[in-house]
Amino acid sequence: MRFVRSASWSGAVVVLSLACGNGSGADGSGFTNTNGADASVAACPPGATSSCACNGGPAGTQVCTASGTPGTCACTSAPPLTNDASADRCNNLVCEASESCKTCPRDCGECPKCELAPSCTDGLALPAQTTELNFDDLSKVAAAPTTDAGAPIPNLCLDAQLRLRIARVDVGHQGKQVWLPTGTISGSPASYYCIVQASDGFVAPTSPDAGPNGTMEVAITRPTAAIPDFQGADFAPTDSIFWGQTGPRISRSNLTLTYSCFQQKETGDSTWETVLKAGSQAAGGLAGAGPYGWAFGLGSIGLAVAGAAVAAAQSQGDWHMFDVTQTIDKSQLLELTNGHRWSFERSGGESAFHYPWKLKVTVESWGCAEALPPPPH
């Protein structure tokens, strides 16, 4: 059987006699000849152009050669085909199932950023510089954060992860010294330590240092070096942490701190270790933190441990100088991760021939917060 097919080339129309077959040449032009020698060759006007099929892409263009045969099909660029039609591709402006704001921000958008606290991936060393805060202001509701230009900063942060420590003790008068009409006789240099209770009243199910609970910590700072009148002493970084003793603690409620500070009767570690041992015995195996304190899920147990330590200190003659309680409003917690210091001062003494004294305690905060997770897509 024989039939005739026509094909359009620019500038000419060619009518060809076609042999019975599939009507498609190997080059995709759709032309065959009637000679039977090469079914892929079709006569065409030299120099004429025509469209041609490309594998998996838009039609290409071919030019008829001087000998009257179709030239090579020139195909335009097209993305390669894959066996998986749903393959995820970054930068196709579609946020695919396996992509996220971290792996492909162009498709999924930028990840939320916590602008109010350091990132927890940037390290958690003590801050090189701290900003001074007022002791009393920390109990007030914090103002909404703003930029230098006054624009509000959105809170895209998870809960604050905080650490707190006593950084320094400064002595005005030692106490236990004679007050004369002509002035005071300075006492001998003395050492100081504090027993600190800290609680935010929240049960943290993933707390690393208190098992399934973590609502209260009790810590005993190491004693300072002997401090003369009108001088001070810094604590080593690991000697005085009382909140987040083994790592930054998730903090989300009002934080209540009680500082009970002592002057040692006899300077040295031996009497202080008696106080630490009393606290450890009261804690038993119910809590763990470290190295000089404990964390508890039940506040009543923490109070019992603090009470045992205080009793041991008093029984050996250490001078219980004062108890100070501070409540930090929860709105302040994120700001405290940025590295701050605050202090409080207590003094005492009565009339002539009694014992004037003054002690200043400086507290330091630092920490981090993670950004909110990206929205689902």
Phi, psi and omega per residue, in radians:
M1 nan 2.523 -3.133
R2 -2.255 2.526 3.050
F3 -2.518 2.954 -3.076
V4 -2.064 2.287 3.065
R5 -2.083 2.506 3.070
S6 -1.946 2.519 3.085
A7 -2.273 2.459 -3.095
S8 -1.652 2.224 2.965
W9 -2.050 2.534 -3.120
S10 -1.097 2.213 3.110
G11 1.581 -0.083 -3.107
A12 -2.812 2.706 2.996
V13 -2.122 2.193 -3.092
V14 -1.992 2.283 3.092
V15 -1.897 2.177 -3.023
L16 -2.120 2.558 2.976
S17 -1.548 2.190 -3.043
L18 -1.945 2.452 3.053
A19 -1.359 2.714 3.115
C20 -1.079 2.246 -3.120
G21 3.086 -2.797 -3.085
N22 -1.478 -0.118 3.047
G23 1.273 0.338 -3.131
S24 -2.378 2.192 3.103
G25 -1.397 2.833 -3.126
A26 -1.131 -0.424 -3.136
D27 -1.517 0.036 3.085
G28 1.461 0.076 -3.088
S29 -1.373 -0.374 -3.119
G30 1.486 0.088 -3.110
F31 -1.823 2.459 2.965
T32 -2.298 2.935 3.068
N33 -1.990 3.118 -3.087
T34 -1.858 0.145 -3.079
N35 -1.440 -0.386 3.132
G36 1.411 -0.133 -3.076
A37 -1.405 -0.770 -3.124
D38 -2.453 1.756 -3.052
A39 -1.254 -0.169 -3.120
S40 -1.579 -0.083 -3.075
V41 -1.801 2.312 3.105
A42 -2.250 2.413 3.122
A43 -1.216 2.484 3.111
C44 -2.675 2.747 3.118
P45 -1.180 2.196 3.132
P46 -0.942 2.350 3.111
G47 1.517 -0.215 3.128
A48 -1.284 2.685 3.123
T49 -2.027 2.700 3.114
S50 -2.686 2.766 3.044
S51 -1.348 2.723 3.114
C52 -2.552 2.721 -3.078
A53 -1.395 2.458 3.069
C54 -2.066 2.531 -3.067
N55 -1.204 1.913 3.034
G56 1.327 0.146 -3.112
G57 -2.399 -3.027 3.122
P58 -1.189 2.811 -3.123
A59 -1.055 2.533 3.089
G60 -1.783 -2.880 -3.125
T61 -2.302 2.436 3.052
Q62 -2.291 2.595 -3.116
V63 -1.980 2.354 3.130
C64 -1.238 2.310 -3.106
T65 -1.322 2.978 3.141
A66 -1.106 -0.435 -3.138
S67 -1.497 0.022 3.090
G68 1.487 0.359 3.090
T69 -2.021 2.605 -3.122
P70 -1.109 2.399 3.092
G71 -1.409 -3.053 -3.139
T72 -1.154 2.444 3.117
C73 -1.314 2.123 3.117
A74 -1.634 1.904 -3.101
C75 -1.678 2.514 3.054
T76 -1.346 2.789 -3.127
S77 -1.161 2.502 3.100
A78 -2.594 2.560 3.121
P79 -1.074 2.417 -3.118
P80 -1.082 2.542 3.085
L81 -1.332 2.603 3.051
T82 -2.137 2.770 3.112
N83 -1.217 -0.419 -3.135
D84 -1.825 1.849 -3.072
A85 -1.169 -0.320 -3.099
S86 -1.757 0.264 -3.108
A87 -0.993 2.363 -3.129
D88 -1.353 2.407 3.137
R89 -2.353 2.111 3.076
C90 -1.219 2.610 3.114
N91 1.274 0.352 3.006
N92 -1.714 0.194 3.094
L93 1.154 0.305 3.049
V94 -2.196 2.194 -3.139
C95 -1.413 1.735 -3.077
E96 -1.327 2.958 -3.041
A97 -1.068 -0.617 -3.081
S98 -1.595 0.063 -3.133
E99 -1.777 2.815 3.110
S100 -2.612 3.066 3.111
C101 -1.128 -0.385 3.113
K102 -1.412 -0.729 -3.059
T103 -1.513 -0.459 -3.100
C104 -2.634 1.311 -3.099
P105 -1.117 -0.439 -3.140
R106 -1.146 -0.645 -3.141
D107 -1.470 -0.689 -2.968
C108 -1.825 -0.068 -3.105
G109 1.520 2.888 -3.137
E110 -1.262 2.545 3.094
C111 -1.221 2.638 3.022
P112 -1.025 2.523 3.127
K113 -2.144 2.340 3.058
C114 -1.495 1.903 -3.099
E115 -1.631 -0.025 -3.007
L116 -1.808 -0.056 -3.080
A117 -2.690 2.740 3.044
P118 -1.100 2.638 3.073
S119 -1.278 2.500 3.127
C120 -1.304 -0.123 3.085
T121 -1.622 -0.082 -3.073
D122 -1.695 0.204 3.125
G123 1.671 2.681 -3.041
L124 -2.276 0.604 3.104
A125 -1.221 2.836 3.066
L126 -0.975 2.493 -3.128
P127 -1.157 2.479 3.102
A128 -1.227 -0.565 3.109
Q129 -2.363 2.537 3.109
T130 -2.200 2.720 3.097
T131 -1.820 2.378 -3.104
E132 -1.359 2.331 3.071
L133 -2.072 2.829 3.093
N134 -1.578 2.305 -3.101
F135 -0.930 -0.851 -3.062
D136 -1.248 -0.539 -3.108
D137 -1.149 -0.445 -3.093
L138 -1.178 -0.311 3.109
S139 -1.499 -0.073 -3.121
K140 -1.661 2.767 3.073
V141 -1.191 2.251 -3.103
A142 -1.268 2.530 3.051
A143 -1.204 2.677 3.115
A144 -1.086 2.348 -3.100
P145 -1.211 2.512 3.121
T146 -2.392 2.840 3.029
T147 -1.323 3.048 3.100
D148 -1.065 -0.465 3.134
A149 -1.496 -0.018 3.104
G150 1.632 0.024 3.134
A151 -1.359 2.462 3.142
P152 -1.160 2.519 3.079
I153 -1.785 2.074 -3.117
P154 -1.163 2.500 3.114
N155 -1.571 1.748 3.101
L156 -1.926 0.575 -3.038
C157 -1.920 2.596 2.906
L158 -1.361 -3.002 -3.073
D159 -1.104 2.617 3.065
A160 -1.099 2.484 3.012
Q161 -2.020 1.874 -2.895
L162 -1.963 2.680 2.879
R163 -2.323 2.458 3.125
L164 -2.301 2.530 3.086
R165 -2.628 2.756 2.926
I166 -1.449 2.135 -3.036
A167 -1.615 -0.544 -2.989
R168 -2.814 2.638 3.000
V169 -2.190 2.294 3.080
D170 -2.083 2.408 -3.083
V171 -1.899 2.274 2.958
G172 -1.563 -1.245 2.968
H173 -2.000 2.623 3.134
Q174 -1.252 -0.549 -2.869
G175 1.457 3.001 -3.134
K176 1.017 0.559 3.132
Q177 -2.253 2.744 -3.031
V178 -1.489 2.339 3.070
W179 -1.739 2.063 -3.135
L180 -1.923 2.795 3.090
P181 -0.989 -0.476 -3.141
T182 -1.573 -0.008 -3.138
G183 2.361 -2.947 -3.124
T184 -1.844 2.664 2.989
I185 -1.709 2.072 -3.065
S186 -1.082 2.459 3.084
G187 -1.416 2.987 3.099
S188 -1.203 2.612 3.065
P189 -0.954 2.448 -3.072
A190 -2.309 2.802 3.109
S191 -1.837 2.674 -3.067
Y192 -2.349 2.647 2.995
Y193 -2.614 2.859 -3.129
C194 -2.310 2.505 2.967
I195 -1.793 2.121 -3.026
V196 -2.084 2.283 3.000
Q197 -1.872 2.331 -3.132
A198 -2.370 2.325 -3.115
S199 -2.646 2.393 2.990
D200 -1.917 0.092 3.049
G201 1.187 0.207 -3.076
F202 -1.963 2.422 3.094
V203 -1.601 2.007 -3.124
A204 -1.753 1.894 -3.013
P205 -1.161 -0.327 -3.113
T206 -1.952 0.323 -3.108
S207 -1.044 2.192 -3.061
P208 -1.295 -0.336 -3.025
D209 -2.010 0.230 3.085
A210 -2.503 0.484 3.128
G211 1.069 -2.347 -3.081
P212 -1.331 -0.185 -3.118
N213 -2.266 2.778 3.112
G214 -2.853 1.086 -3.040
T215 -1.733 -0.262 -3.068
M216 -2.572 2.464 3.031
E217 -2.209 2.533 3.037
V218 -2.228 2.291 -3.135
A219 -2.432 2.631 3.074
I220 -2.074 2.024 3.110
T221 -1.171 2.663 2.994
R222 -1.187 2.722 3.127
P223 -1.215 2.572 3.074
T224 -1.249 2.965 2.893
A225 -1.151 2.846 3.098
A226 -1.109 2.197 -3.039
I227 -1.944 2.135 3.042
P228 -1.269 2.942 3.064
D229 -0.978 2.464 3.043
F230 1.099 0.497 3.027
Q231 -2.330 3.127 -3.099
G232 -2.532 3.104 3.135
A233 -2.574 2.427 3.074
D234 -1.579 2.583 3.018
F235 -1.546 2.530 2.976
A236 -1.117 2.603 -3.025
P237 -0.928 -0.646 -3.070
T238 -1.654 0.034 -3.042
D239 -1.607 -0.070 -2.979
S240 -2.575 0.345 3.105
I241 -1.320 2.260 -3.123
F242 -2.137 -0.150 3.051
W243 -2.371 2.110 -3.012
G244 1.388 0.812 -3.017
Q245 -1.113 -0.592 3.138
T246 -1.848 0.049 -3.133
G247 2.772 2.837 -3.110
P248 -0.936 2.290 -3.088
R249 -1.762 2.312 3.043
I250 -1.059 2.200 -3.047
S251 -2.310 2.156 -3.051
R252 -2.404 -0.089 3.129
S253 -2.136 2.998 3.091
N254 -0.905 2.359 -3.058
L255 -1.844 2.078 -3.130
T256 -1.828 2.208 -3.094
L257 -2.120 2.374 3.047
T258 -2.187 2.078 -3.125
Y259 -1.797 2.093 3.045
S260 -2.021 1.930 -2.977
C261 -1.970 2.530 -3.007
F262 -2.284 2.598 2.901
Q263 -1.808 2.232 -3.113
Q264 -1.208 2.424 3.040
K265 -1.187 -0.728 3.097
E266 -2.208 2.133 -3.103
T267 -1.151 2.359 3.101
G268 2.461 2.951 -3.080
D269 -1.400 -0.422 -2.969
S270 -1.104 -0.778 3.142
T271 -1.265 -0.600 3.095
W272 -1.106 -0.660 3.138
E273 -1.117 -0.483 3.053
T274 -1.111 -0.699 3.111
V275 -1.166 -0.770 3.128
L276 -1.078 -0.722 -3.141
K277 -1.113 -0.676 3.118
A278 -1.105 -0.720 3.082
G279 -1.126 -0.725 -3.137
S280 -1.107 -0.718 3.135
Q281 -1.140 -0.647 3.123
A282 -1.228 -0.598 3.138
A283 -1.264 -0.600 -3.110
G284 1.026 -2.445 3.140
G285 -1.727 0.317 -3.042
L286 -1.486 -0.192 -3.055
A287 -2.648 2.832 3.059
G288 -2.639 2.429 3.020
A289 -2.713 -2.314 2.997
G290 2.605 2.923 -0.128
P291 -1.507 -0.123 -3.081
Y292 -2.197 0.692 -3.121
G293 -3.002 -3.030 -3.001
W294 -2.549 2.782 3.050
A295 -2.233 2.523 -3.004
F296 -2.374 2.666 2.994
G297 -1.561 -0.406 -3.129
L298 -1.953 2.128 -3.109
G299 -1.089 -0.529 -3.112
S300 -1.119 -0.629 3.111
I301 -1.202 -0.725 3.099
G302 -1.053 -0.714 3.106
L303 -1.113 -0.662 3.122
A304 -1.142 -0.677 3.129
V305 -1.162 -0.796 3.115
A306 -1.077 -0.702 3.124
G307 -1.108 -0.682 3.120
A308 -1.131 -0.690 3.135
A309 -1.177 -0.749 3.127
V310 -1.091 -0.747 3.140
A311 -1.092 -0.696 3.132
A312 -1.147 -0.684 3.128
A313 -1.111 -0.802 -3.105
Q314 -1.182 -0.621 -3.085
S315 -1.183 -0.442 3.131
Q316 -1.688 0.133 3.012
G317 1.631 0.100 3.046
D318 -1.191 2.440 -3.029
W319 -1.463 2.011 3.097
H320 -1.396 1.723 -2.974
M321 -1.354 -0.746 -3.119
F322 -2.948 2.839 2.919
D323 -2.114 2.254 3.096
V324 -2.188 2.260 3.101
T325 -1.942 2.364 3.140
Q326 -2.299 2.374 3.028
T327 -2.012 2.120 3.128
I328 -1.717 2.152 -3.128
D329 -1.144 2.498 -3.085
K330 -1.077 -0.419 3.118
S331 -1.217 -0.231 -3.136
Q332 -1.572 -0.213 -2.901
L333 -1.134 -0.779 -3.139
L334 -1.073 -0.710 -3.140
E335 -1.115 -0.603 -3.115
L336 -1.145 -0.343 3.100
T337 -1.179 -0.286 -3.045
N338 -1.459 0.050 3.097
G339 1.608 1.689 -3.113
H340 -2.419 2.814 3.025
R341 -2.305 2.568 2.959
W342 -2.567 2.845 -3.069
S343 -2.504 2.803 3.006
F344 -2.426 2.725 -3.049
E345 -2.321 2.401 3.060
R346 -2.292 2.590 -3.132
S347 -2.541 2.892 -3.127
G348 -2.807 -2.988 -3.073
G349 2.017 2.705 -3.049
E350 -2.042 -2.042 -3.040
S351 -1.746 -2.885 -3.116
A352 -0.983 2.558 3.125
F353 1.189 0.229 3.022
H354 -1.857 -2.781 -2.871
Y355 -2.131 1.520 3.080
P356 -1.201 2.518 3.112
W357 -2.658 2.766 3.110
K358 -2.680 2.328 3.140
L359 -2.412 2.339 3.104
K360 -2.051 2.268 -3.136
V361 -2.020 2.254 3.132
T362 -1.947 2.280 -3.093
V363 -1.956 2.542 -3.112
E364 -2.227 2.494 3.112
S365 -2.222 2.619 2.998
W366 -2.841 3.010 -3.133
G367 2.791 -2.591 -3.042
C368 -2.848 3.081 3.003
A369 -2.718 2.497 3.068
E370 -1.532 2.724 3.079
A371 -1.320 2.747 3.033
L372 -1.026 2.580 3.094
P373 -1.149 2.642 3.126
P374 -1.131 2.655 3.128
P375 -1.142 2.622 3.118
P376 -1.180 2.724 3.096
H377 -2.376 nan nan
